[in-house]
Amino acid sequence: MSAITPIDIPFDKRHTCWFCGEPCDRYFEYHSQVHTPHPSLAVPACGECLTLAKQPTFRT
Ligand SMILES: [Zn+2]
């Protein structure tokens, strides 16, 4: 049950960091920490933003 479900991201943005816009090859996965219609979803993120995003104090 670890499948990533990308949200509706334009094809040309799927390798662009959702947070800073830099090219990336990772995904930041949301789980039950936020209310979504999906059990889990993911947005593309670079390593730097991925680290930031995983901090409890991170806010979008
Ligand atoms: Zn980034």
PDB file of the backbone (N, CA, C, O) and the ligand in Angstrom, with CONECT records:
HET     ZN  A 101       1
ATOM      1  N   MET A   1       0.835  -1.200   0.000  1.00  0.00           N
ATOM      2  CA  MET A   1       0.000   0.000   0.000  1.00  0.00           C
ATOM      3  C   MET A   1       0.871   1.251   0.000  1.00  0.00           C
ATOM      4  O   MET A   1       0.582   2.210   0.716  1.00  0.00           O
ATOM      5  N   SER A   2       1.919   1.247  -0.787  1.00  0.00           N
ATOM      6  CA  SER A   2       2.817   2.398  -0.792  1.00  0.00           C
ATOM      7  C   SER A   2       2.796   3.124  -2.131  1.00  0.00           C
ATOM      8  O   SER A   2       3.687   3.919  -2.433  1.00  0.00           O
ATOM      9  N   ALA A   3       1.785   2.846  -2.919  1.00  0.00           N
ATOM     10  CA  ALA A   3       1.722   3.462  -4.236  1.00  0.00           C
ATOM     11  C   ALA A   3       1.570   4.976  -4.145  1.00  0.00           C
ATOM     12  O   ALA A   3       0.811   5.496  -3.326  1.00  0.00           O
ATOM     13  N   ILE A   4       2.293   5.650  -4.986  1.00  0.00           N
ATOM     14  CA  ILE A   4       2.201   7.108  -5.034  1.00  0.00           C
ATOM     15  C   ILE A   4       1.105   7.490  -6.024  1.00  0.00           C
ATOM     16  O   ILE A   4       1.031   6.959  -7.132  1.00  0.00           O
ATOM     17  N   THR A   5       0.263   8.416  -5.598  1.00  0.00           N
ATOM     18  CA  THR A   5      -0.799   8.895  -6.474  1.00  0.00           C
ATOM     19  C   THR A   5      -0.576  10.374  -6.757  1.00  0.00           C
ATOM     20  O   THR A   5      -1.033  11.231  -6.000  1.00  0.00           O
ATOM     21  N   PRO A   6       0.116  10.669  -7.832  1.00  0.00           N
ATOM     22  CA  PRO A   6       0.356  12.083  -8.146  1.00  0.00           C
ATOM     23  C   PRO A   6      -0.956  12.821  -8.346  1.00  0.00           C
ATOM     24  O   PRO A   6      -1.895  12.302  -8.951  1.00  0.00           O
ATOM     25  N   ILE A   7      -1.003  14.030  -7.832  1.00  0.00           N
ATOM     26  CA  ILE A   7      -2.191  14.844  -8.062  1.00  0.00           C
ATOM     27  C   ILE A   7      -2.166  15.344  -9.496  1.00  0.00           C
ATOM     28  O   ILE A   7      -1.243  15.035 -10.249  1.00  0.00           O
ATOM     29  N   ASP A   8      -3.150  16.097  -9.866  1.00  0.00           N
ATOM     30  CA  ASP A   8      -3.282  16.512 -11.253  1.00  0.00           C
ATOM     31  C   ASP A   8      -2.261  17.594 -11.613  1.00  0.00           C
ATOM     32  O   ASP A   8      -2.565  18.786 -11.610  1.00  0.00           O
ATOM     33  N   ILE A   9      -1.065  17.152 -11.916  1.00  0.00           N
ATOM     34  CA  ILE A   9       0.027  18.061 -12.248  1.00  0.00           C
ATOM     35  C   ILE A   9       0.265  18.008 -13.758  1.00  0.00           C
ATOM     36  O   ILE A   9       0.358  16.924 -14.334  1.00  0.00           O
ATOM     37  N   PRO A  10       0.362  19.171 -14.395  1.00  0.00           N
ATOM     38  CA  PRO A  10       0.645  19.174 -15.828  1.00  0.00           C
ATOM     39  C   PRO A  10       1.905  18.356 -16.136  1.00  0.00           C
ATOM     40  O   PRO A  10       2.864  18.354 -15.364  1.00  0.00           O
ATOM     41  N   PHE A  11       1.883  17.682 -17.247  1.00  0.00           N
ATOM     42  CA  PHE A  11       2.965  16.761 -17.577  1.00  0.00           C
ATOM     43  C   PHE A  11       4.334  17.417 -17.497  1.00  0.00           C
ATOM     44  O   PHE A  11       5.292  16.821 -17.007  1.00  0.00           O
ATOM     45  N   ASP A  12       4.417  18.663 -17.988  1.00  0.00           N
ATOM     46  CA  ASP A  12       5.723  19.327 -18.030  1.00  0.00           C
ATOM     47  C   ASP A  12       6.169  19.842 -16.665  1.00  0.00           C
ATOM     48  O   ASP A  12       7.260  20.396 -16.529  1.00  0.00           O
ATOM     49  N   LYS A  13       5.325  19.656 -15.660  1.00  0.00           N
ATOM     50  CA  LYS A  13       5.678  20.111 -14.311  1.00  0.00           C
ATOM     51  C   LYS A  13       5.997  18.945 -13.384  1.00  0.00           C
ATOM     52  O   LYS A  13       6.330  19.140 -12.215  1.00  0.00           O
ATOM     53  N   ARG A  14       5.894  17.753 -13.908  1.00  0.00           N
ATOM     54  CA  ARG A  14       6.035  16.592 -13.031  1.00  0.00           C
ATOM     55  C   ARG A  14       7.470  16.331 -12.614  1.00  0.00           C
ATOM     56  O   ARG A  14       7.734  15.518 -11.728  1.00  0.00           O
ATOM     57  N   HIS A  15       8.385  17.021 -13.255  1.00  0.00           N
ATOM     58  CA  HIS A  15       9.774  16.909 -12.813  1.00  0.00           C
ATOM     59  C   HIS A  15      10.291  18.272 -12.397  1.00  0.00           C
ATOM     60  O   HIS A  15      11.482  18.567 -12.498  1.00  0.00           O
ATOM     61  N   THR A  16       9.363  19.097 -11.923  1.00  0.00           N
ATOM     62  CA  THR A  16       9.719  20.410 -11.419  1.00  0.00           C
ATOM     63  C   THR A  16       9.247  20.511  -9.974  1.00  0.00           C
ATOM     64  O   THR A  16       8.107  20.179  -9.647  1.00  0.00           O
ATOM     65  N   CYS A  17      10.142  20.973  -9.129  1.00  0.00           N
ATOM     66  CA  CYS A  17       9.798  21.068  -7.701  1.00  0.00           C
ATOM     67  C   CYS A  17       8.534  21.892  -7.505  1.00  0.00           C
ATOM     68  O   CYS A  17       8.418  23.009  -8.011  1.00  0.00           O
ATOM     69  N   TRP A  18       7.597  21.330  -6.771  1.00  0.00           N
ATOM     70  CA  TRP A  18       6.320  21.983  -6.519  1.00  0.00           C
ATOM     71  C   TRP A  18       6.509  23.244  -5.677  1.00  0.00           C
ATOM     72  O   TRP A  18       5.686  24.159  -5.719  1.00  0.00           O
ATOM     73  N   PHE A  19       7.595  23.280  -4.918  1.00  0.00           N
ATOM     74  CA  PHE A  19       7.788  24.354  -3.951  1.00  0.00           C
ATOM     75  C   PHE A  19       8.663  25.478  -4.489  1.00  0.00           C
ATOM     76  O   PHE A  19       8.353  26.650  -4.277  1.00  0.00           O
ATOM     77  N   CYS A  20       9.740  25.148  -5.175  1.00  0.00           N
ATOM     78  CA  CYS A  20      10.677  26.193  -5.590  1.00  0.00           C
ATOM     79  C   CYS A  20      10.831  26.272  -7.100  1.00  0.00           C
ATOM     80  O   CYS A  20      11.434  27.220  -7.603  1.00  0.00           O
ATOM     81  N   GLY A  21      10.306  25.305  -7.832  1.00  0.00           N
ATOM     82  CA  GLY A  21      10.339  25.364  -9.277  1.00  0.00           C
ATOM     83  C   GLY A  21      11.611  24.848  -9.920  1.00  0.00           C
ATOM     84  O   GLY A  21      11.773  24.926 -11.137  1.00  0.00           O
ATOM     85  N   GLU A  22      12.519  24.319  -9.103  1.00  0.00           N
ATOM     86  CA  GLU A  22      13.747  23.759  -9.653  1.00  0.00           C
ATOM     87  C   GLU A  22      13.485  22.351 -10.190  1.00  0.00           C
ATOM     88  O   GLU A  22      12.580  21.664  -9.718  1.00  0.00           O
ATOM     89  N   PRO A  23      14.265  21.931 -11.161  1.00  0.00           N
ATOM     90  CA  PRO A  23      14.138  20.552 -11.653  1.00  0.00           C
ATOM     91  C   PRO A  23      14.350  19.559 -10.511  1.00  0.00           C
ATOM     92  O   PRO A  23      15.185  19.783  -9.635  1.00  0.00           O
ATOM     93  N   CYS A  24      13.600  18.474 -10.524  1.00  0.00           N
ATOM     94  CA  CYS A  24      13.717  17.525  -9.422  1.00  0.00           C
ATOM     95  C   CYS A  24      13.353  16.136  -9.917  1.00  0.00           C
ATOM     96  O   CYS A  24      12.789  15.968 -10.999  1.00  0.00           O
ATOM     97  N   ASP A  25      13.683  15.162  -9.113  1.00  0.00           N
ATOM     98  CA  ASP A  25      13.343  13.787  -9.473  1.00  0.00           C
ATOM     99  C   ASP A  25      12.798  13.033  -8.265  1.00  0.00           C
ATOM    100  O   ASP A  25      12.874  11.806  -8.195  1.00  0.00           O
ATOM    101  N   ARG A  26      12.257  13.776  -7.328  1.00  0.00           N
ATOM    102  CA  ARG A  26      11.701  13.145  -6.134  1.00  0.00           C
ATOM    103  C   ARG A  26      10.255  13.591  -5.956  1.00  0.00           C
ATOM    104  O   ARG A  26       9.775  14.519  -6.606  1.00  0.00           O
ATOM    105  N   TYR A  27       9.594  12.898  -5.061  1.00  0.00           N
ATOM    106  CA  TYR A  27       8.226  13.280  -4.734  1.00  0.00           C
ATOM    107  C   TYR A  27       8.080  13.474  -3.232  1.00  0.00           C
ATOM    108  O   TYR A  27       8.635  12.724  -2.428  1.00  0.00           O
ATOM    109  N   PHE A  28       7.334  14.480  -2.887  1.00  0.00           N
ATOM    110  CA  PHE A  28       6.935  14.641  -1.492  1.00  0.00           C
ATOM    111  C   PHE A  28       5.556  14.041  -1.340  1.00  0.00           C
ATOM    112  O   PHE A  28       4.615  14.441  -2.026  1.00  0.00           O
ATOM    113  N   GLU A  29       5.439  13.091  -0.450  1.00  0.00           N
ATOM    114  CA  GLU A  29       4.181  12.371  -0.282  1.00  0.00           C
ATOM    115  C   GLU A  29       3.389  12.902   0.902  1.00  0.00           C
ATOM    116  O   GLU A  29       3.887  12.988   2.025  1.00  0.00           O
ATOM    117  N   TYR A  30       2.172  13.245   0.625  1.00  0.00           N
ATOM    118  CA  TYR A  30       1.245  13.568   1.698  1.00  0.00           C
ATOM    119  C   TYR A  30       0.529  12.293   2.100  1.00  0.00           C
ATOM    120  O   TYR A  30       0.238  11.427   1.274  1.00  0.00           O
ATOM    121  N   HIS A  31       0.259  12.204   3.368  1.00  0.00           N
ATOM    122  CA  HIS A  31      -0.535  11.062   3.823  1.00  0.00           C
ATOM    123  C   HIS A  31      -1.705  11.601   4.634  1.00  0.00           C
ATOM    124  O   HIS A  31      -2.309  12.612   4.275  1.00  0.00           O
ATOM    125  N   SER A  32      -2.006  10.945   5.685  1.00  0.00           N
ATOM    126  CA  SER A  32      -3.191  11.332   6.453  1.00  0.00           C
ATOM    127  C   SER A  32      -2.994  12.636   7.222  1.00  0.00           C
ATOM    128  O   SER A  32      -3.894  13.073   7.939  1.00  0.00           O
ATOM    129  N   GLN A  33      -1.823  13.261   7.080  1.00  0.00           N
ATOM    130  CA  GLN A  33      -1.588  14.509   7.801  1.00  0.00           C
ATOM    131  C   GLN A  33      -2.418  15.651   7.226  1.00  0.00           C
ATOM    132  O   GLN A  33      -2.570  16.687   7.873  1.00  0.00           O
ATOM    133  N   VAL A  34      -2.947  15.481   6.046  1.00  0.00           N
ATOM    134  CA  VAL A  34      -3.800  16.509   5.471  1.00  0.00           C
ATOM    135  C   VAL A  34      -5.077  15.861   4.948  1.00  0.00           C
ATOM    136  O   VAL A  34      -5.097  14.674   4.622  1.00  0.00           O
ATOM    137  N   HIS A  35      -6.128  16.647   4.874  1.00  0.00           N
ATOM    138  CA  HIS A  35      -7.389  16.131   4.360  1.00  0.00           C
ATOM    139  C   HIS A  35      -7.362  16.133   2.835  1.00  0.00           C
ATOM    140  O   HIS A  35      -7.248  17.185   2.207  1.00  0.00           O
ATOM    141  N   THR A  36      -7.464  14.982   2.269  1.00  0.00           N
ATOM    142  CA  THR A  36      -7.518  14.862   0.820  1.00  0.00           C
ATOM    143  C   THR A  36      -8.502  13.750   0.475  1.00  0.00           C
ATOM    144  O   THR A  36      -8.813  12.896   1.305  1.00  0.00           O
ATOM    145  N   PRO A  37      -8.977  13.776  -0.747  1.00  0.00           N
ATOM    146  CA  PRO A  37      -9.868  12.699  -1.176  1.00  0.00           C
ATOM    147  C   PRO A  37      -9.112  11.402  -1.446  1.00  0.00           C
ATOM    148  O   PRO A  37      -9.721  10.365  -1.713  1.00  0.00           O
ATOM    149  N   HIS A  38      -7.788  11.463  -1.376  1.00  0.00           N
ATOM    150  CA  HIS A  38      -6.996  10.278  -1.641  1.00  0.00           C
ATOM    151  C   HIS A  38      -6.299   9.820  -0.360  1.00  0.00           C
ATOM    152  O   HIS A  38      -5.990  10.642   0.503  1.00  0.00           O
ATOM    153  N   PRO A  39      -6.055   8.551  -0.235  1.00  0.00           N
ATOM    154  CA  PRO A  39      -5.340   8.051   0.947  1.00  0.00           C
ATOM    155  C   PRO A  39      -3.924   8.596   1.006  1.00  0.00           C
ATOM    156  O   PRO A  39      -3.370   8.786   2.089  1.00  0.00           O
ATOM    157  N   SER A  40      -3.345   8.845  -0.146  1.00  0.00           N
ATOM    158  CA  SER A  40      -2.038   9.467  -0.188  1.00  0.00           C
ATOM    159  C   SER A  40      -1.885  10.117  -1.550  1.00  0.00           C
ATOM    160  O   SER A  40      -2.491   9.684  -2.530  1.00  0.00           O
ATOM    161  N   LEU A  41      -1.075  11.150  -1.601  1.00  0.00           N
ATOM    162  CA  LEU A  41      -0.804  11.771  -2.881  1.00  0.00           C
ATOM    163  C   LEU A  41       0.594  12.361  -2.799  1.00  0.00           C
ATOM    164  O   LEU A  41       1.197  12.419  -1.728  1.00  0.00           O
ATOM    165  N   ALA A  42       1.089  12.788  -3.922  1.00  0.00           N
ATOM    166  CA  ALA A  42       2.464  13.267  -3.937  1.00  0.00           C
ATOM    167  C   ALA A  42       2.606  14.428  -4.893  1.00  0.00           C
ATOM    168  O   ALA A  42       1.912  14.513  -5.907  1.00  0.00           O
ATOM    169  N   VAL A  43       3.502  15.306  -4.558  1.00  0.00           N
ATOM    170  CA  VAL A  43       3.856  16.385  -5.464  1.00  0.00           C
ATOM    171  C   VAL A  43       5.357  16.309  -5.696  1.00  0.00           C
ATOM    172  O   VAL A  43       6.099  15.899  -4.804  1.00  0.00           O
ATOM    173  N   PRO A  44       5.814  16.699  -6.884  1.00  0.00           N
ATOM    174  CA  PRO A  44       7.242  16.669  -7.158  1.00  0.00           C
ATOM    175  C   PRO A  44       7.970  17.664  -6.264  1.00  0.00           C
ATOM    176  O   PRO A  44       7.479  18.766  -6.021  1.00  0.00           O
ATOM    177  N   ALA A  45       9.131  17.273  -5.780  1.00  0.00           N
ATOM    178  CA  ALA A  45       9.903  18.150  -4.911  1.00  0.00           C
ATOM    179  C   ALA A  45      11.376  17.815  -5.024  1.00  0.00           C
ATOM    180  O   ALA A  45      11.753  16.656  -5.194  1.00  0.00           O
ATOM    181  N   CYS A  46      12.208  18.849  -4.927  1.00  0.00           N
ATOM    182  CA  CYS A  46      13.644  18.614  -4.920  1.00  0.00           C
ATOM    183  C   CYS A  46      14.069  18.166  -3.522  1.00  0.00           C
ATOM    184  O   CYS A  46      13.300  18.260  -2.565  1.00  0.00           O
ATOM    185  N   GLY A  47      15.285  17.685  -3.424  1.00  0.00           N
ATOM    186  CA  GLY A  47      15.761  17.171  -2.149  1.00  0.00           C
ATOM    187  C   GLY A  47      15.732  18.214  -1.060  1.00  0.00           C
ATOM    188  O   GLY A  47      15.397  17.907   0.084  1.00  0.00           O
ATOM    189  N   GLU A  48      16.076  19.440  -1.392  1.00  0.00           N
ATOM    190  CA  GLU A  48      16.113  20.495  -0.393  1.00  0.00           C
ATOM    191  C   GLU A  48      14.719  20.783   0.155  1.00  0.00           C
ATOM    192  O   GLU A  48      14.520  20.846   1.368  1.00  0.00           O
ATOM    193  N   CYS A  49      13.773  20.955  -0.736  1.00  0.00           N
ATOM    194  CA  CYS A  49      12.417  21.233  -0.295  1.00  0.00           C
ATOM    195  C   CYS A  49      11.801  20.019   0.382  1.00  0.00           C
ATOM    196  O   CYS A  49      10.966  20.149   1.278  1.00  0.00           O
ATOM    197  N   LEU A  50      12.216  18.854  -0.050  1.00  0.00           N
ATOM    198  CA  LEU A  50      11.706  17.640   0.579  1.00  0.00           C
ATOM    199  C   LEU A  50      12.097  17.623   2.051  1.00  0.00           C
ATOM    200  O   LEU A  50      11.301  17.246   2.911  1.00  0.00           O
ATOM    201  N   THR A  51      13.317  18.032   2.327  1.00  0.00           N
ATOM    202  CA  THR A  51      13.776  18.104   3.715  1.00  0.00           C
ATOM    203  C   THR A  51      12.969  19.126   4.484  1.00  0.00           C
ATOM    204  O   THR A  51      12.544  18.873   5.611  1.00  0.00           O
ATOM    205  N   LEU A  52      12.757  20.280   3.877  1.00  0.00           N
ATOM    206  CA  LEU A  52      11.983  21.333   4.529  1.00  0.00           C
ATOM    207  C   LEU A  52      10.542  20.886   4.757  1.00  0.00           C
ATOM    208  O   LEU A  52       9.958  21.126   5.813  1.00  0.00           O
ATOM    209  N   ALA A  53       9.992  20.238   3.749  1.00  0.00           N
ATOM    210  CA  ALA A  53       8.583  19.855   3.806  1.00  0.00           C
ATOM    211  C   ALA A  53       8.312  18.832   4.900  1.00  0.00           C
ATOM    212  O   ALA A  53       7.201  18.750   5.424  1.00  0.00           O
ATOM    213  N   LYS A  54       9.328  18.060   5.238  1.00  0.00           N
ATOM    214  CA  LYS A  54       9.131  17.023   6.244  1.00  0.00           C
ATOM    215  C   LYS A  54       9.284  17.551   7.658  1.00  0.00           C
ATOM    216  O   LYS A  54       9.038  16.837   8.629  1.00  0.00           O
ATOM    217  N   GLN A  55       9.691  18.803   7.765  1.00  0.00           N
ATOM    218  CA  GLN A  55       9.795  19.383   9.106  1.00  0.00           C
ATOM    219  C   GLN A  55       8.399  19.757   9.603  1.00  0.00           C
ATOM    220  O   GLN A  55       7.578  20.261   8.837  1.00  0.00           O
ATOM    221  N   PRO A  56       8.138  19.510  10.873  1.00  0.00           N
ATOM    222  CA  PRO A  56       6.800  19.750  11.430  1.00  0.00           C
ATOM    223  C   PRO A  56       6.351  21.193  11.286  1.00  0.00           C
ATOM    224  O   PRO A  56       5.151  21.462  11.224  1.00  0.00           O
ATOM    225  N   THR A  57       7.286  22.121  11.231  1.00  0.00           N
ATOM    226  CA  THR A  57       6.923  23.537  11.187  1.00  0.00           C
ATOM    227  C   THR A  57       6.729  24.045   9.771  1.00  0.00           C
ATOM    228  O   THR A  57       6.398  25.212   9.565  1.00  0.00           O
ATOM    229  N   PHE A  58       6.933  23.168   8.794  1.00  0.00           N
ATOM    230  CA  PHE A  58       6.810  23.613   7.414  1.00  0.00           C
ATOM    231  C   PHE A  58       5.385  24.025   7.098  1.00  0.00           C
ATOM    232  O   PHE A  58       4.423  23.346   7.456  1.00  0.00           O
ATOM    233  N   ARG A  59       5.277  25.156   6.416  1.00  0.00           N
ATOM    234  CA  ARG A  59       3.954  25.606   5.956  1.00  0.00           C
ATOM    235  C   ARG A  59       4.038  26.031   4.502  1.00  0.00           C
ATOM    236  O   ARG A  59       5.034  26.613   4.073  1.00  0.00           O
ATOM    237  N   THR A  60       3.015  25.745   3.765  1.00  0.00           N
ATOM    238  CA  THR A  60       2.989  26.118   2.358  1.00  0.00           C
ATOM    239  C   THR A  60       2.560  27.567   2.216  1.00  0.00           C
ATOM    240  O   THR A  60       2.474  28.079   1.100  1.00  0.00           O
TER     241      THR A  60
HETATM  242 ZN    ZN A 101      12.563  22.698  -4.322  1.00  0.00          ZN2+
END
